[in-house]
Amino acid sequence: MITGASGFLGDSLCRLACVKHSVLAIYHRHKPLVPDVRAVQADLSKLNNLEALFKTLEPEAVIHAAAVADVAFCQRFPEQSRIINSELPGKLARICRDLNIPFVFTSTDLVFDGLCPPYSERHTRQPLGIYARQKVMAEDAVMQNHPQALICRMPLMIGVAPHDSAYHFCHHMLEAISQKTQLNLFTDEYRTPVDTHSAAGGILNLMDKTGGVLHLGGNTRISRHGIGLMMAESMGIKPDMIRPVRIDDMKLSTPRARDVSLDSQKAFQMGYKPMDLRQAVQRVVKQFNRKQKL
Ligand SMILES: NC(=O)c1ccc[n+]([C@@H]2O[C@H](COP(=O)([O-])OP(=O)(O)OC[C@H]3O[C@@H](n4cnc5c(N)ncnc54)[C@H](OP(=O)(O)O)[C@@H]3O)[C@@H](O)[C@H]2O)c1
């Protein structure tokens, strides 16, 4: 069972998983676009219906990628994201433990405050905003309810979103660069991004090899501004529309962690091999161009 199957990461998870497994793709408002899965519509915020859902579908393992992943939205509307982001993961973990099946939870690099990178699994979490705090609460509930569960801390991900409805920084950047509209990008906010395809591959390959917390960052530490320049280069467009800005120069409603680069050595040693970032950006640009032509 893959929750969030219509999402950015969930789409890649479904595409890869259905090669070897029969996939139950849980979505809420947008039907997944992957053909070879059994798509099931469910509102997972209705926590009372979960046991019945599991009884009907009888999953053999669960990857939980559903979330309200828009950081600014969570900051503005904490109550509207609380159940999905904080309460649901622990509840799902408990059901999976009772059924004696594996459970994978997708968390975030933003559980750290960005002051002492790179962050390994052993670092103390220090969340800055509401979304990050919700994820920390969820991590704790997952571990408490299903000690064998795997918590994958995902880095910033690049890819082409299957649906245009949710805000995705990557789509926003690609669109602005292709249309040559001004784009402010931070030169002092660093991450270790990875493409959704590599991230999904990492989760699927490692989920039966380990439990506890695992970082699935990429190989390259880069600023948002750096990612933008790489995208423009891949598109063959002069990056005149990209304006370098610094975090302190902007009035921001959401606190920003400056450098949540992940140390993902543990996953690398277990065989996690994310695609080189420049190659990944080229691939994403190709997918974006193809989608624009449709
Ligand atoms: N994107 C990133 O760069 C990033 C970075 C670090 C961590 N993460 C984490 O990675 C995971 C995947 O993120 P993403 O970017 O793929 O998210 P996304 O594209 O925003 O997708 C969110 C998914 O959650 C589903 N969902 C939301 N509310 C639901 C509800 N009430 N019932 C059932 N499903 C619901 C959505 O379904 P519908 O669309 O059908 O409504 C969608 O499939 C999340 O745990 C996120 O916190 C993401």
The ligand as an SDF file (V2000), in Angstrom:
LIG
                    3D

 48 52  0  0  0  0  0  0  0  0999 V2000
    8.5500   17.3740   -1.7800 N   0  0  0  0  0  0  0  0  0  0  0  0
    9.6630   17.4870   -1.0680 C   0  0  0  0  0  0  0  0  0  0  0  0
   10.6440   18.1400   -1.5030 O   0  0  0  0  0  0  0  0  0  0  0  0
    9.7650   16.8130    0.2890 C   0  0  0  0  0  0  0  0  0  0  0  0
   10.9270   17.0260    1.0440 C   0  0  0  0  0  0  0  0  0  0  0  0
   11.0730   16.3600    2.2630 C   0  0  0  0  0  0  0  0  0  0  0  0
   10.0710   15.5030    2.7070 C   0  0  0  0  0  0  0  0  0  0  0  0
    8.9430   15.3360    1.9720 N   0  0  0  0  0  0  0  0  0  0  0  0
    7.9360   14.3720    2.4730 C   0  0  0  0  0  0  0  0  0  0  0  0
    7.7780   13.3580    1.4830 O   0  0  0  0  0  0  0  0  0  0  0  0
    6.4240   12.8870    1.4730 C   0  0  0  0  0  0  0  0  0  0  0  0
    5.8260   13.0670    0.0840 C   0  0  0  0  0  0  0  0  0  0  0  0
    5.7680   14.4700   -0.2210 O   0  0  0  0  0  0  0  0  0  0  0  0
    5.2660   14.9980   -1.6490 P   0  0  0  0  0  0  0  0  0  0  0  0
    6.0670   16.1900   -1.9940 O   0  0  0  0  0  0  0  0  0  0  0  0
    5.1680   13.8440   -2.5710 O   0  0  0  0  0  0  0  0  0  0  0  0
    3.7850   15.5000   -1.2750 O   0  0  0  0  0  0  0  0  0  0  0  0
    2.6490   15.9880   -2.2980 P   0  0  0  0  0  0  0  0  0  0  0  0
    3.0990   15.9520   -3.7010 O   0  0  0  0  0  0  0  0  0  0  0  0
    2.1150   17.2820   -1.7520 O   0  0  0  0  0  0  0  0  0  0  0  0
    1.5380   14.8590   -2.1450 O   0  0  0  0  0  0  0  0  0  0  0  0
    0.8040   14.7260   -0.9900 C   0  0  0  0  0  0  0  0  0  0  0  0
   -0.0290   13.4640   -1.1120 C   0  0  0  0  0  0  0  0  0  0  0  0
   -0.7740   13.3210    0.1020 O   0  0  0  0  0  0  0  0  0  0  0  0
   -2.1190   13.0170   -0.2340 C   0  0  0  0  0  0  0  0  0  0  0  0
   -3.0280   13.4850    0.8030 N   0  0  0  0  0  0  0  0  0  0  0  0
   -3.0970   14.7260    1.3550 C   0  0  0  0  0  0  0  0  0  0  0  0
   -4.1400   14.7840    2.2020 N   0  0  0  0  0  0  0  0  0  0  0  0
   -4.7280   13.5430    2.1970 C   0  0  0  0  0  0  0  0  0  0  0  0
   -5.8550   12.9760    2.8640 C   0  0  0  0  0  0  0  0  0  0  0  0
   -6.6270   13.6860    3.7000 N   0  0  0  0  0  0  0  0  0  0  0  0
   -6.1690   11.6730    2.6000 N   0  0  0  0  0  0  0  0  0  0  0  0
   -5.4230   10.9300    1.7430 C   0  0  0  0  0  0  0  0  0  0  0  0
   -4.3490   11.4150    1.0760 N   0  0  0  0  0  0  0  0  0  0  0  0
   -4.0110   12.7180    1.3060 C   0  0  0  0  0  0  0  0  0  0  0  0
   -2.3610   13.7560   -1.5350 C   0  0  0  0  0  0  0  0  0  0  0  0
   -3.4990   13.1930   -2.1890 O   0  0  0  0  0  0  0  0  0  0  0  0
   -4.3840   14.0120   -3.3010 P   0  0  0  0  0  0  0  0  0  0  0  0
   -3.4220   14.8130   -4.1350 O   0  0  0  0  0  0  0  0  0  0  0  0
   -5.0460   12.9130   -4.0790 O   0  0  0  0  0  0  0  0  0  0  0  0
   -5.3390   14.8630   -2.5370 O   0  0  0  0  0  0  0  0  0  0  0  0
   -1.0440   13.4970   -2.2610 C   0  0  0  0  0  0  0  0  0  0  0  0
   -1.0850   12.2350   -2.8830 O   0  0  0  0  0  0  0  0  0  0  0  0
    5.7170   13.6610    2.5700 C   0  0  0  0  0  0  0  0  0  0  0  0
    5.7580   12.9270    3.7580 O   0  0  0  0  0  0  0  0  0  0  0  0
    6.5580   14.9230    2.7150 C   0  0  0  0  0  0  0  0  0  0  0  0
    6.4090   15.4910    4.0010 O   0  0  0  0  0  0  0  0  0  0  0  0
    8.7650   15.9600    0.7770 C   0  0  0  0  0  0  0  0  0  0  0  0
  1  2  1  0
  2  3  2  0
  2  4  1  0
  4  5  1  0
  4 48  2  0
  5  6  2  0
  6  7  1  0
  7  8  2  0
  8  9  1  0
  8 48  1  0
  9 10  1  0
  9 46  1  0
 10 11  1  0
 11 12  1  0
 11 44  1  0
 12 13  1  0
 13 14  1  0
 14 15  2  0
 14 16  1  0
 14 17  1  0
 17 18  1  0
 18 19  2  0
 18 20  1  0
 18 21  1  0
 21 22  1  0
 22 23  1  0
 23 24  1  0
 23 42  1  0
 24 25  1  0
 25 26  1  0
 25 36  1  0
 26 27  1  0
 26 35  1  0
 27 28  2  0
 28 29  1  0
 29 30  1  0
 29 35  2  0
 30 31  1  0
 30 32  2  0
 32 33  1  0
 33 34  2  0
 34 35  1  0
 36 37  1  0
 36 42  1  0
 37 38  1  0
 38 39  2  0
 38 40  1  0
 38 41  1  0
 42 43  1  0
 44 45  1  0
 44 46  1  0
 46 47  1  0
M  CHG  2   8   1  16  -1
M  END
$$$$
